Amino acid sequence: MKRIGVVLAGCGVRDGSEIHEAVLTLLAIDRNGAKAVCLAPDMELNEVNHQSMEETGARRNVLIESARIARGEIGDLKKASALDLDAIVLPGGFGAAKNLCDFATAGAQGSVQPDVLRLVREMSSAGKPICAICIAPTVIALALGKNLSPQLTIGTDKETAQALEATGSRHINCAVNDCVIDREHRIVSTPAYMLAGRISEAAEGIDKAIKATLELIR
């Protein structure tokens, strides 16, 4: 059974992984006969009240928060290796742009969390597929854009697309129910809640992206 690493960034759209996207990812992986291996970095995040959308001043641990989505079955990203995985998927949510990297504040000049950067580059060097959902393609852009110029999508938002292209990546506009496949670099991306107004719309694009990712596994 193929092992697909799912890199989580916390629990909640405003300060972690987008829960709908994460669950839809896990469901699509399972329905396509593969095994999801949930992973997250052991680091702190700034908590956001998901009613007021304001920071509370409290701190939470990304790994512990991500374990909520994974039903406790989660590994420390620091210990993950491309040797043990056939592909990786990064669901979206602001945590992807704030915790897995700092694109949310630094844009194209940002950097990627060290454990995330190592695993993404390991997977890329090994020719193993990478899938990024919603805003998570910004992580891939910061990690690989300068050297590989991968094709990525965040949907159709011009400002975000311009910032993504400033990393050296190439942005491709994409409908919510579709995905962009960079076959040369084995990278798949889909807009999900960058465009979705309904969970069913996000589900369609994510399902296509996961299927495409699995098909790229050698």
N, C-alpha and C positions, 0 to 999 in steps of 0.2 A: 504494500500500500504506500502510495506517495505521501511524503511528509511535507506539509506546507506550513511554514512559519508565519504566524499572524502577529505582527508587531503592534502592540497596543500602547496608548499614550496616557492612560488614566480612564476615568469613567464619567462621561458627560460631555456634551458637545462644546461647552464653553471653556472647559479647562482640561479636557482629556479626549478620549476617542468618542466619536459620534456613536451612540449605542445602537441605533438602528443599523447603521452601516456595518458595525462590527458583527452584530448578530446575523445580518444577511450574508456577510462574508463567511461566517462559520457554517451557516446552513448550506450555502452554495458549495463549499468545499466538501461537506459531508454527502450531499446529494450526488456529487460527481465522483464519489468513491475514493476520496483521499482523506487523510488524517490531518486535522488542524493541530498545530503545536503553538500554543499561545506564549508570547514572550513580551517582556517589558523592561525598560531600564529601571534600576534601583536608584531613584533620584526624587527630589522634592518638586512639588508644583504649588502654584498659588491658587487656592480654592476660590471658585466663583459661585455665588448664589444663583441657581438656575431659574429663579423667579424674577429677581431684580436685575439679573445679568451684571451684577457688580461684584468686585473682589471683596471677600470677607476679611482679609488680613490673616486668615488661617493658612496653614501649610498642610499638604497631604503628600503621601508617598505614591509615586506613579505605579510602582510594581504592586503595592497593596491595593490600590484603587482598581487597577486593571484586573486583578484577581476576581473582582465582583462579576465582570463580564465572562471570565473564563471558568466560573464556578469553582475557583480555587486551584484549578489545574494550569499552572503558569510557571514559566521559568525565567530566571534572571538573564536578561539579554547579554550580559557580560560573559556568560558561559556558553552562549550559542555559537555554533560554527556552521559554515556553509557545507562542511563535510557531512553534516547530519540532516540536511534539509534539501528538498528537491526544488523548492521555490519559496518566495516570501511574499506576503501581502501586507500593505500598510493601509488600514482604514483611515478615514478622515476624521474631522473634528478639529477644533482649534488647538487641541493638545498636540496634534501632528506638527503644527506650525509654531507652537510655543515651547513644547517639551522635547520633541524629537529633533527639532532644530529651532532657530530663532528667526525664521522668515517673517513671522508676524510683526516683529519689531525692527529687524535689520534688512528685510527685503533681500535683494540679490547679493548684498554684501554679507549676508548671514553665514552661520556655520552650523554644522550638524553635530548633535550629541555624539561623543566619541564612540560609544558602543554601537549606536545605530550606523554611524559612518563606516566603521570597520565591517559590520555584517553586510551592508549594502555593497560595498566595494569587493568583499570576498565573493558574494553571489555573482556580481557582474564579471569578475575576473574568471570565475569558474564556468561562465556561460549558462548560469542557472536563471530562470525567469524571475522577474520582479513585477509585482502589481501594486499600483498606487491609486487610491480612491479619494475623490473629493479634493481637498486641499493638500493631501499627502504627496502629490507629484512635486510639490515644492521641495520636499526632503530629497527626492531623487535628483532634482535639478541642482540643488546645492552640492550634492555628493558627487554627481557624475557630469554635470553640464559642461564644465570647463574642458574636460578631456574627451568626452564622447559626443556631445551635442545630441542627446537623445530626443526623440519625438515624444511629447507629453501633452496631456490636456487637463485643463481645469474647467472646461465647459466653454463659455463664450465671454466671460468678464474681461474686458479690454485691459483694465489697469493691472489686474493680477497676471494676465497673460504677458504683458509687457515686462513686468518684474521678473517673471519666470524666464523669458527670453534673454534678459540681461545677464543670466547666469551662463549663457552659452547654449542653452537648450532651445529646441524648436517647438513652438506651441501650435497645436492643431485644434481648431474649433470642433466641438463634438456635441451631439444631442445627448440628452439625459439618458436615453434608453440604448445608448451605444457605447463603444469603447474605441480607443486608439491603440493600435498594435504596432510597436516598433520591432519588427522582426529581426533587424540587424543586431540590435542590442538586447533583444528578448525582454522588452519592457512593455507592460500593458497599463493603461490608465483609463478611468471613467469618471464623469463629473459628479454623479450621485447628488448629494444635497447642495452642491454648488449651483445646481439648476432645479433639482426636484422640488415639486410642490406637494407631492404625495409619496408615501413610503413605497407604493407599488411602482412608481417611476424609478426610484433609486434601486429597487430590487431588480428590475429588468436589466439595467446597465451593469450592476454588480454581477449578476448571474452570467452575462455575456463575458465580462472581464475575467471572471474566475475560470470559465470554460476555456477561454483563449490562453490564459496562463498555463493551465494544465496541458493544453495541446502543444505548448512550446517546450515542455520538459523532454529532454533527450532520452 
